[in-house]
Amino acid sequence: MKKSLLLLLLFVSFLANAQRWTVEKANAWYAKQPQFVGANYIPNTAINELEMWQADTFDPATIDKELGWAEGLGMNIMRVFLHNIPYDTDKAGFISRINQFLTIADKHHIKIMFVLFDSCWNDNPKAGKQMEPIIGKHNSGWARCPGTKMLFDSRTWGSLEAYTKDIIGTFANDKRVVVWDLFNEPSNSGYNDAVMPLLRKSFEWARAAKPSQPITAGWWTDHPMSNEFMFANSDIITFHNYKDAENLEAQIKELKSRYKRPLICTEYMARKHKSTFETCLPIFAKYKVGAINWGLVQGKTNTIFAWDEPMPNGGEPALWFHEVFRTDGSVYKQSEVDAIKAITKK
């Protein structure tokens, strides 16, 4: 690594590190937690975070039903994406809906990991009616948070700062929230190093809100600048792994050895890539690593379809990419349910 890059990494790591949990505190917190098993969750009626959280499309009845299905599997954690636009357009209503969502999750004995920012999928997010799904296309309507224009214009970040501090501050001592995941795959969409200013600010703003819960942002690909910053400033270590069990175990061993901190895998389970419940969950349990797969219920996100294999005819793929349940509550594959229940002791 070039000396100038190393110095820059050390500098950016220092900026948000002052309030970082010690290794001892992080591990003491984790020792009190169960074996986390859960999913990235959005109701089947929402195509993206905006449709999930805006007042006219917020769907508590469906959320209650679907989290009940998750509870039936013994799942105890959900990773859920927020968005700055519902906060900007309807602050009080948005916070009220978050509280309502948390009440439903708590009823089903499920803790929530909220995600505040995301660099993935569609640019230029807008309030109001969202697009309809593109037939057979994975995550055809998912919205970045924020969009590129706002990401590259720090003059507009006052609202992002307010969103971060207010949401985290409001729920800073709420036992229903278990972790704050500040930025999903920050260097995605070709942002690379350009995302660093907002990534740094997201940690600064989150620390200022003084949450009782740990904060994190996690590895998704080899990008030195963002990875080193996130690893140096996260209270607990989070990561994505969509590969087979052998690769997963090797990554867990490497991360445990390097950081000595609790680990949660915040995305896994892509059947096409041999990342499955049957093979991966025993590895997570062996090392007490949290396991949060992508997707719970087949729906408007179209994530039964693979990232790189759209099906314009809209037929059901022979092998689902993600998701556990069909929209009627029946399961896609009983052997997967059996594997989940074997770990959750349900």
C-alpha positions as CSV (number, residue, x, y, z in Angstrom):
1,M,0.0,0.0,0.0
2,K,1.3,3.4,-0.9
3,K,2.5,5.5,2.1
4,S,0.1,8.4,1.2
5,L,-2.9,6.1,1.1
6,L,-1.9,4.5,4.4
7,L,-1.6,7.9,6.1
8,L,-5.0,8.9,4.7
9,L,-6.6,5.7,6.0
10,L,-5.1,6.3,9.5
11,F,-6.4,9.9,9.4
12,V,-10.0,8.9,8.4
13,S,-9.9,6.1,11.0
14,F,-9.1,8.5,13.7
15,L,-12.0,10.9,13.0
16,A,-14.8,8.8,14.3
17,N,-12.8,6.4,16.5
18,A,-12.8,8.3,19.7
19,Q,-16.1,7.0,21.0
20,R,-15.8,3.5,19.5
21,W,-16.6,0.7,21.9
22,T,-13.6,-1.2,23.3
23,V,-13.1,-4.8,22.3
24,E,-14.1,-5.7,25.8
25,K,-17.3,-3.7,25.8
26,A,-18.3,-5.1,22.4
27,N,-17.7,-8.7,23.5
28,A,-19.5,-8.2,26.8
29,W,-22.5,-6.9,24.9
30,Y,-22.5,-9.8,22.5
31,A,-22.2,-12.4,25.3
32,K,-25.7,-11.3,26.4
33,Q,-27.2,-11.7,22.9
34,P,-28.8,-14.9,21.5
35,Q,-27.6,-16.7,18.4
36,F,-28.9,-14.1,15.9
37,V,-30.8,-15.7,13.0
38,G,-33.0,-13.6,10.7
39,A,-33.5,-11.9,7.4
40,N,-33.3,-8.6,5.6
41,Y,-37.0,-7.6,5.7
42,I,-39.3,-5.6,3.5
43,P,-43.1,-6.5,3.2
44,N,-44.1,-8.2,0.0
45,T,-46.3,-5.2,-0.8
46,A,-43.4,-2.7,-1.0
47,I,-40.9,-2.4,-3.9
48,N,-38.5,-0.3,-1.9
49,E,-37.8,1.6,1.3
50,L,-39.9,4.5,0.3
51,E,-43.0,2.4,-0.4
52,M,-42.4,0.6,2.9
53,W,-42.3,3.8,5.0
54,Q,-44.4,6.4,3.2
55,A,-47.8,7.0,4.9
56,D,-50.1,6.0,2.1
57,T,-48.3,2.6,1.5
58,F,-47.1,1.7,5.0
59,D,-48.7,-1.7,5.6
60,P,-48.7,-2.8,9.3
61,A,-51.2,-5.7,8.7
62,T,-48.8,-7.3,6.2
63,I,-45.8,-6.6,8.4
64,D,-47.5,-8.2,11.4
65,K,-48.5,-11.3,9.4
66,E,-45.0,-11.8,7.8
67,L,-43.1,-11.2,11.0
68,G,-45.3,-13.8,12.6
69,W,-44.1,-16.3,9.9
70,A,-40.5,-15.4,10.8
71,E,-41.3,-15.9,14.5
72,G,-42.6,-19.3,13.7
73,L,-39.1,-20.2,12.3
74,G,-37.5,-18.9,15.5
75,M,-36.0,-15.9,13.7
76,N,-35.1,-13.2,16.3
77,I,-33.6,-10.3,14.2
78,M,-34.5,-8.4,11.1
79,R,-32.3,-6.0,9.1
80,V,-34.5,-3.2,7.8
81,F,-33.7,-0.3,5.5
82,L,-34.8,3.3,6.3
83,H,-34.6,6.3,3.9
84,N,-34.0,10.0,4.4
85,I,-36.9,11.1,2.1
86,P,-39.8,10.0,4.4
87,Y,-38.0,11.9,7.1
88,D,-37.6,15.0,5.0
89,T,-41.3,15.0,3.9
90,D,-43.0,13.7,7.0
91,K,-40.7,13.7,10.1
92,A,-43.3,13.1,12.8
93,G,-45.2,10.6,10.7
94,F,-42.1,8.7,9.8
95,I,-40.9,8.4,13.4
96,S,-44.4,7.3,14.4
97,R,-44.4,4.6,11.8
98,I,-40.9,3.4,12.9
99,N,-42.3,3.1,16.4
100,Q,-45.3,1.2,15.2
101,F,-43.1,-1.2,13.2
102,L,-40.9,-1.7,16.3
103,T,-44.0,-2.5,18.4
104,I,-45.1,-5.2,15.8
105,A,-41.5,-6.7,15.7
106,D,-41.4,-6.8,19.5
107,K,-44.7,-8.6,19.6
108,H,-43.0,-11.3,17.6
109,H,-39.9,-11.3,19.8
110,I,-37.8,-9.9,16.9
111,K,-35.0,-7.3,17.4
112,I,-34.3,-4.8,14.6
113,M,-31.1,-3.7,12.9
114,F,-31.8,-0.5,11.0
115,V,-29.8,0.6,7.9
116,L,-29.7,4.4,7.3
117,F,-27.8,4.8,4.0
118,D,-27.4,2.6,0.9
119,S,-25.5,2.9,-2.4
120,C,-27.3,0.1,-4.2
121,W,-29.6,0.0,-7.2
122,N,-31.7,2.9,-8.5
123,D,-30.5,6.5,-8.5
124,N,-32.5,9.7,-8.0
125,P,-35.0,8.6,-5.4
126,K,-38.2,10.6,-5.2
127,A,-41.1,10.9,-2.8
128,G,-44.6,9.8,-3.8
129,K,-45.8,6.9,-5.9
130,Q,-43.1,4.4,-6.7
131,M,-42.6,2.5,-9.9
132,E,-44.2,-0.8,-10.5
133,P,-41.8,-3.8,-10.6
134,I,-40.1,-4.7,-13.9
135,I,-41.3,-8.2,-14.7
136,G,-38.6,-10.8,-13.8
137,K,-35.9,-8.2,-12.8
138,H,-34.2,-8.4,-9.4
139,N,-34.8,-5.3,-7.2
140,S,-36.0,-3.3,-10.1
141,G,-37.3,-0.5,-7.9
142,W,-34.9,-0.4,-5.0
143,A,-33.8,3.2,-4.2
144,R,-30.4,4.4,-3.2
145,C,-30.1,6.6,-0.1
146,P,-29.2,9.3,-0.9
147,G,-29.0,9.6,-4.7
148,T,-25.8,10.5,-6.5
149,K,-26.6,14.2,-6.8
150,M,-27.0,14.6,-3.0
151,L,-24.0,12.3,-2.3
152,F,-21.7,14.6,-4.3
153,D,-23.1,17.9,-2.9
154,S,-22.1,18.3,0.8
155,R,-24.1,21.6,0.9
156,T,-27.3,19.5,1.0
157,W,-26.1,17.3,3.9
158,G,-27.8,19.3,6.6
159,S,-31.0,17.2,6.1
160,L,-29.0,14.0,6.1
161,E,-27.3,15.0,9.4
162,A,-30.8,15.8,10.9
163,Y,-32.1,12.5,9.7
164,T,-29.3,10.5,11.1
165,K,-29.1,12.3,14.5
166,D,-32.9,12.4,15.0
167,I,-33.6,8.8,14.1
168,I,-30.8,7.4,16.1
169,G,-31.3,9.8,18.9
170,T,-35.0,9.0,19.2
171,F,-34.4,5.3,19.5
172,A,-30.9,5.5,21.1
173,N,-32.1,3.7,24.3
174,D,-34.8,1.6,22.7
175,K,-34.3,-2.1,23.5
176,R,-36.2,-3.1,20.4
177,V,-33.4,-1.7,18.2
178,V,-30.3,-4.0,18.6
179,V,-27.7,-2.5,16.1
180,W,-27.4,0.6,13.8
181,D,-26.0,-0.3,10.4
182,L,-25.0,3.1,9.0
183,F,-24.2,2.4,5.4
184,N,-25.0,-0.5,3.2
185,E,-22.3,-1.4,0.6
186,P,-21.1,2.3,0.5
187,S,-18.6,1.9,-2.4
188,N,-21.2,0.2,-4.7
189,S,-22.6,1.7,-7.9
190,G,-19.1,2.8,-8.9
191,Y,-18.8,5.3,-6.0
192,N,-15.6,3.8,-4.7
193,D,-13.5,6.5,-2.9
194,A,-16.1,9.2,-3.7
195,V,-18.4,7.9,-1.0
196,M,-15.8,8.4,1.8
197,P,-16.8,12.0,2.8
198,L,-20.4,10.9,3.5
199,L,-19.4,7.6,5.0
200,R,-17.2,9.5,7.5
201,K,-20.0,11.9,8.3
202,S,-22.4,9.1,8.9
203,F,-20.2,7.7,11.7
204,E,-19.6,11.2,13.1
205,W,-23.4,12.0,13.2
206,A,-24.2,8.6,14.7
207,R,-21.7,9.0,17.5
208,A,-23.1,12.4,18.3
209,A,-26.5,10.8,18.8
210,K,-25.0,8.7,21.6
211,P,-26.8,5.4,21.0
212,S,-26.7,2.7,23.6
213,Q,-26.6,0.1,20.8
214,P,-23.5,-0.7,18.7
215,I,-23.0,1.0,15.4
216,T,-21.4,-0.6,12.3
217,A,-21.0,-0.6,8.6
218,G,-19.7,-3.7,6.8
219,W,-17.5,-5.4,4.3
220,W,-19.1,-6.3,1.0
221,T,-16.2,-6.4,-1.5
222,D,-12.5,-5.6,-1.5
223,H,-12.3,-1.8,-1.4
224,P,-9.5,-0.7,0.9
225,M,-10.5,2.8,1.7
226,S,-14.1,2.2,2.9
227,N,-13.3,-1.2,4.4
228,E,-10.4,0.0,6.5
229,F,-12.4,2.9,7.7
230,M,-15.5,0.8,8.6
231,F,-13.4,-1.9,10.3
232,A,-11.6,0.8,12.3
233,N,-14.7,2.6,13.5
234,S,-17.4,-0.1,13.9
235,D,-18.3,-1.4,17.4
236,I,-19.0,-4.8,16.0
237,I,-17.9,-6.3,12.6
238,T,-20.5,-6.9,9.9
239,F,-20.0,-8.4,6.5
240,H,-21.7,-9.9,3.4
241,N,-20.9,-13.4,2.1
242,Y,-22.8,-14.9,-0.8
243,K,-20.4,-17.8,-1.4
244,D,-20.3,-21.4,-0.3
245,A,-19.8,-22.6,3.3
246,E,-16.1,-23.2,2.9
247,N,-15.5,-19.6,1.8
248,L,-17.8,-18.4,4.6
249,E,-15.9,-20.3,7.3
250,A,-12.5,-19.0,6.0
251,Q,-13.8,-15.4,6.1
252,I,-15.2,-15.8,9.6
253,K,-11.9,-17.1,10.8
254,E,-10.0,-14.3,9.2
255,L,-12.3,-11.6,10.6
256,K,-12.3,-13.1,14.1
257,S,-8.5,-13.3,14.1
258,R,-8.0,-9.7,12.9
259,Y,-10.6,-7.8,15.0
260,K,-11.5,-9.9,18.0
261,R,-14.9,-8.4,17.9
262,P,-18.4,-9.8,17.5
263,L,-19.4,-10.8,14.0
264,I,-22.7,-10.6,12.2
265,C,-23.2,-11.5,8.6
266,T,-25.8,-9.0,7.4
267,E,-26.3,-10.6,3.9
268,Y,-26.0,-14.2,2.7
269,M,-28.1,-17.0,1.1
270,A,-28.0,-17.0,-2.7
271,R,-28.9,-20.5,-3.8
272,K,-27.3,-20.2,-7.2
273,H,-24.0,-19.5,-5.6
274,K,-24.2,-22.4,-3.1
275,S,-24.9,-20.0,-0.2
276,T,-27.7,-21.9,1.5
277,F,-29.4,-22.3,4.9
278,E,-28.5,-26.0,5.1
279,T,-24.7,-25.4,4.5
280,C,-24.1,-22.0,6.0
281,L,-26.2,-21.9,9.2
282,P,-24.2,-24.6,10.9
283,I,-21.0,-22.6,10.3
284,F,-22.6,-19.4,11.8
285,A,-23.7,-21.4,14.8
286,K,-20.3,-23.0,15.2
287,Y,-18.6,-19.6,15.7
288,K,-21.7,-17.8,17.1
289,V,-21.8,-15.4,14.2
290,G,-25.1,-13.7,13.5
291,A,-26.8,-14.8,10.3
292,I,-29.1,-12.4,8.4
293,N,-30.1,-13.8,5.0
294,W,-31.4,-11.6,2.1
295,G,-35.1,-11.8,1.9
296,L,-38.1,-13.2,3.8
297,V,-41.2,-13.2,1.6
298,Q,-41.6,-13.3,-2.2
299,G,-42.9,-9.9,-3.3
300,K,-42.5,-6.7,-5.3
301,T,-38.7,-6.6,-4.9
302,N,-38.5,-9.6,-7.3
303,T,-35.5,-11.0,-5.4
304,I,-36.5,-14.6,-6.2
305,F,-34.8,-13.7,-9.5
306,A,-31.0,-13.6,-9.6
307,W,-29.0,-10.4,-9.9
308,D,-27.7,-11.2,-13.4
309,E,-30.5,-13.4,-14.8
310,P,-33.7,-11.4,-15.5
311,M,-36.7,-13.4,-16.7
312,P,-38.7,-11.0,-18.9
313,N,-41.5,-13.6,-19.2
314,G,-42.1,-13.3,-15.5
315,G,-42.1,-17.1,-14.9
316,E,-41.0,-18.5,-11.6
317,P,-37.3,-19.4,-11.8
318,A,-36.4,-23.1,-11.4
319,L,-34.2,-22.1,-8.5
320,W,-35.2,-19.1,-6.4
321,F,-32.3,-16.7,-5.7
322,H,-33.5,-15.3,-2.3
323,E,-36.6,-15.5,0.0
324,V,-38.0,-18.1,2.3
325,F,-41.8,-17.7,2.0
326,R,-44.3,-17.4,-0.8
327,T,-46.8,-14.6,-0.5
328,D,-49.4,-17.0,0.9
329,G,-47.1,-18.0,3.8
330,S,-46.2,-21.4,2.4
331,V,-42.5,-22.1,2.4
332,Y,-40.3,-22.4,-0.7
333,K,-38.4,-25.4,0.5
334,Q,-39.1,-27.4,3.6
335,S,-35.5,-28.6,4.1
336,E,-34.5,-25.0,4.5
337,V,-37.1,-24.4,7.2
338,D,-35.9,-27.5,9.0
339,A,-32.3,-26.2,8.8
340,I,-33.3,-22.8,10.3
341,K,-35.3,-24.4,13.1
342,A,-32.4,-26.7,13.9
343,I,-30.3,-23.7,14.7
344,T,-33.1,-21.6,16.4
345,K,-34.3,-24.6,18.4
346,K,-37.9,-23.8,17.4
